[in-house]
Amino acid sequence: MAISQGFLHANDKAGQYPASYYTATANKQLSFPTLEGEHTCDVCVIGAGYAGLSAALHLAERGYKVHLLDAHRVGWGASGRNGGQLGSGQRKDQDELESLVGLERAKELWGLAETAKSLTKNLIAKYQIQCDLKPGILHADHKQSYVKHSKAYAEKLANTYNYADIRFVGTAEIQEMLDTTAYHGGTLDMGAAHLHPFNFVLGLADACKNAGVQIFENSEVLEVEKGEPAKLKLANGQVTARYVVFACNGYIDSLEKRVAARVMPINNYIIATEPLGEDLARSLISNDVAVADSRFVINYYRLSADNRLLFGGGESYSFQFPRDIKAFVRKPMLQVYPQLKDVPIEYGWGGTLGITLNRMPYFAKLAPNMLNASGFSGHGVAMATLAGQLMAEAIDGQASRFDVMEKVPTHVFPGGRHLRWPLMVLGMLYYSLRDRL
Ligand SMILES: Cc1cc2nc3c(=O)[nH]c(=O)nc-3n(C[C@H](O)[C@H](O)[C@H](O)COP(=O)(O)OP(=O)(O)OC[C@H]3O[C@@H](n4cnc5c(N)ncnc54)[C@H](O)[C@@H]3O)c2cc1C
């Protein structure tokens, strides 16, 4: 089960954060030792993103002795690089979930997603995490034909799910909110929010440290030997643990083949303009909400605390990040906001997310003492944070909420380990092409 040189080592220097707007505006510097020698703990958590940190924090609060290991740094993965959108619901909408699992279970999944949002907001409040939390996500329809569905969906959430924080937005109003003609309508969800993802992750790491979690960076787990206790092998050490939590998301690779067969890594990119000044910034997004549009390759954007436009988009299905990320993402940004053509781009960075075939996360009991949660499919700020809490609960003997997520079917990607990537690329290219027609 030795790990190969997968996404964990493809695009960044070992142990170094990317040169992103987020790392440049980190509000604390944290650093933890490398694991060496023999260690014993109750629970060993692999991966220090939202899922791993939240699992470690909730376990430590319950009195468990926890080791948390990351191959690079705390928040080095998707959790420190993402679009910061704290969305409502699951990645799949309620119509699709009802078809997949029926109305009753779709309601349970909606309820868990609501809990995920409030858990995230509560952790930020409880640990006083300064991460620019602001309300609102606007879902913008790039095709006129989608607008009817947006209206019906807002009504459905109000009527069937009792969710009153979302409302329909028509063409005139969306063009007042956003200074672009790219959209025909959409929905405004004021129960959703956006935040500085890296400062959120650093705040969680600080909370873990204070709760007694032993965090180790530059500590890649090379092999997990099943058993009770399990043994985790690293280059210069070993951990013996009663329980193991896998929270590696898109980076899992051959460390756990069952997860890797269901969670596919895919790269996505973000740029940050120079500060635009209050007036220009507010002309782009008048109510300071985050925006996610309806394209298959989603454009997602928002303003930073210092009035930059942070814009995520572009498509690339290669293993490596593009050589010039700034130029790559500038293209879709200018399609939405051509008025920014002379504005310098100060930062551009990439990240790897984990997607599943049906875009629902993969929760699994890999063994009686080994849990996994990953594959949040671009919707993990809230859901990965909740996943950590659910794994902690399950280890502590209350698995009912973990079980609700585990019961959602997650299928193996077709094509096996070698063909799944080219098959997925073909599928993605087909859908992104259809998007442009
Ligand atoms: C560019 C981008 C934009 C996104 N935008 C949004 C958004 O706006 N809203 C949203 O909800 N979601 C978004 N996402 C998705 C979201 O960031 C993820 O779902 C979430 O961060 C997943 O958290 P995680 O803890 O599961 O994984 P990660 O944060 O990826 O953490 C996994 C960690 O595991 C470690 N690891 C892996 N293998 C090993 C090993 N063998 N040994 C030790 N450590 C290991 C890695 O070093 C890494 O730090 C985005 C993702 C990307 C990449």
The ligand as an SDF file (V2000), in Angstrom:
LIG
                    3D

 53 58  0  0  0  0  0  0  0  0999 V2000
   -9.9670   25.9160   -5.8940 C   0  0  0  0  0  0  0  0  0  0  0  0
  -11.0360   25.3410   -5.0130 C   0  0  0  0  0  0  0  0  0  0  0  0
  -12.1980   26.0680   -4.7600 C   0  0  0  0  0  0  0  0  0  0  0  0
  -13.1910   25.5470   -3.9270 C   0  0  0  0  0  0  0  0  0  0  0  0
  -14.2460   26.3370   -3.5820 N   0  0  0  0  0  0  0  0  0  0  0  0
  -15.1380   25.9070   -2.6600 C   0  0  0  0  0  0  0  0  0  0  0  0
  -16.1550   26.7700   -2.1890 C   0  0  0  0  0  0  0  0  0  0  0  0
  -16.2230   27.9510   -2.5410 O   0  0  0  0  0  0  0  0  0  0  0  0
  -17.0590   26.2700   -1.2950 N   0  0  0  0  0  0  0  0  0  0  0  0
  -16.9790   24.9870   -0.8350 C   0  0  0  0  0  0  0  0  0  0  0  0
  -17.8230   24.5820   -0.0240 O   0  0  0  0  0  0  0  0  0  0  0  0
  -15.9880   24.1660   -1.2300 N   0  0  0  0  0  0  0  0  0  0  0  0
  -15.0650   24.5950   -2.1180 C   0  0  0  0  0  0  0  0  0  0  0  0
  -14.0330   23.7910   -2.4920 N   0  0  0  0  0  0  0  0  0  0  0  0
  -13.9430   22.4520   -1.8770 C   0  0  0  0  0  0  0  0  0  0  0  0
  -13.4200   22.5120   -0.4460 C   0  0  0  0  0  0  0  0  0  0  0  0
  -12.2660   23.3100   -0.3730 O   0  0  0  0  0  0  0  0  0  0  0  0
  -13.1170   21.0760    0.0280 C   0  0  0  0  0  0  0  0  0  0  0  0
  -14.2760   20.2850   -0.1230 O   0  0  0  0  0  0  0  0  0  0  0  0
  -12.6890   21.0150    1.4730 C   0  0  0  0  0  0  0  0  0  0  0  0
  -11.6720   21.9340    1.7510 O   0  0  0  0  0  0  0  0  0  0  0  0
  -12.2360   19.5920    1.7770 C   0  0  0  0  0  0  0  0  0  0  0  0
  -11.6260   19.5620    3.0470 O   0  0  0  0  0  0  0  0  0  0  0  0
  -10.8460   18.2580    3.4860 P   0  0  0  0  0  0  0  0  0  0  0  0
  -10.4240   18.4840    4.8790 O   0  0  0  0  0  0  0  0  0  0  0  0
  -11.6830   17.0770    3.1860 O   0  0  0  0  0  0  0  0  0  0  0  0
   -9.5990   18.1580    2.4730 O   0  0  0  0  0  0  0  0  0  0  0  0
   -8.2960   19.0590    2.2370 P   0  0  0  0  0  0  0  0  0  0  0  0
   -8.4650   20.4280    2.7390 O   0  0  0  0  0  0  0  0  0  0  0  0
   -7.9050   18.8910    0.8130 O   0  0  0  0  0  0  0  0  0  0  0  0
   -7.2180   18.3870    3.1740 O   0  0  0  0  0  0  0  0  0  0  0  0
   -6.6580   17.1280    2.9180 C   0  0  0  0  0  0  0  0  0  0  0  0
   -5.2950   17.0990    3.6090 C   0  0  0  0  0  0  0  0  0  0  0  0
   -4.8540   15.7430    3.6560 O   0  0  0  0  0  0  0  0  0  0  0  0
   -3.4550   15.7570    3.6090 C   0  0  0  0  0  0  0  0  0  0  0  0
   -3.0230   14.4220    3.1940 N   0  0  0  0  0  0  0  0  0  0  0  0
   -3.3860   13.7340    2.0930 C   0  0  0  0  0  0  0  0  0  0  0  0
   -2.7690   12.5400    2.0540 N   0  0  0  0  0  0  0  0  0  0  0  0
   -2.0100   12.4580    3.1740 C   0  0  0  0  0  0  0  0  0  0  0  0
   -1.1270   11.4670    3.7060 C   0  0  0  0  0  0  0  0  0  0  0  0
   -0.8800   10.3120    3.0550 N   0  0  0  0  0  0  0  0  0  0  0  0
   -0.5040   11.7050    4.8880 N   0  0  0  0  0  0  0  0  0  0  0  0
   -0.7400   12.8670    5.5600 C   0  0  0  0  0  0  0  0  0  0  0  0
   -1.5430   13.8480    5.0850 N   0  0  0  0  0  0  0  0  0  0  0  0
   -2.1750   13.6460    3.9120 C   0  0  0  0  0  0  0  0  0  0  0  0
   -3.1390   16.8560    2.5680 C   0  0  0  0  0  0  0  0  0  0  0  0
   -1.8310   17.3420    2.7190 O   0  0  0  0  0  0  0  0  0  0  0  0
   -4.2200   17.8890    2.8750 C   0  0  0  0  0  0  0  0  0  0  0  0
   -3.7490   18.9510    3.6920 O   0  0  0  0  0  0  0  0  0  0  0  0
  -13.0330   24.2550   -3.3480 C   0  0  0  0  0  0  0  0  0  0  0  0
  -11.8670   23.5180   -3.6040 C   0  0  0  0  0  0  0  0  0  0  0  0
  -10.8790   24.0490   -4.4260 C   0  0  0  0  0  0  0  0  0  0  0  0
   -9.6170   23.2610   -4.6630 C   0  0  0  0  0  0  0  0  0  0  0  0
  1  2  1  0
  2  3  1  0
  2 52  2  0
  3  4  2  0
  4  5  1  0
  4 50  1  0
  5  6  2  0
  6  7  1  0
  6 13  1  0
  7  8  2  0
  7  9  1  0
  9 10  1  0
 10 11  2  0
 10 12  1  0
 12 13  2  0
 13 14  1  0
 14 15  1  0
 14 50  1  0
 15 16  1  0
 16 17  1  0
 16 18  1  0
 18 19  1  0
 18 20  1  0
 20 21  1  0
 20 22  1  0
 22 23  1  0
 23 24  1  0
 24 25  2  0
 24 26  1  0
 24 27  1  0
 27 28  1  0
 28 29  2  0
 28 30  1  0
 28 31  1  0
 31 32  1  0
 32 33  1  0
 33 34  1  0
 33 48  1  0
 34 35  1  0
 35 36  1  0
 35 46  1  0
 36 37  1  0
 36 45  1  0
 37 38  2  0
 38 39  1  0
 39 40  1  0
 39 45  2  0
 40 41  1  0
 40 42  2  0
 42 43  1  0
 43 44  2  0
 44 45  1  0
 46 47  1  0
 46 48  1  0
 48 49  1  0
 50 51  2  0
 51 52  1  0
 52 53  1  0
M  END
$$$$
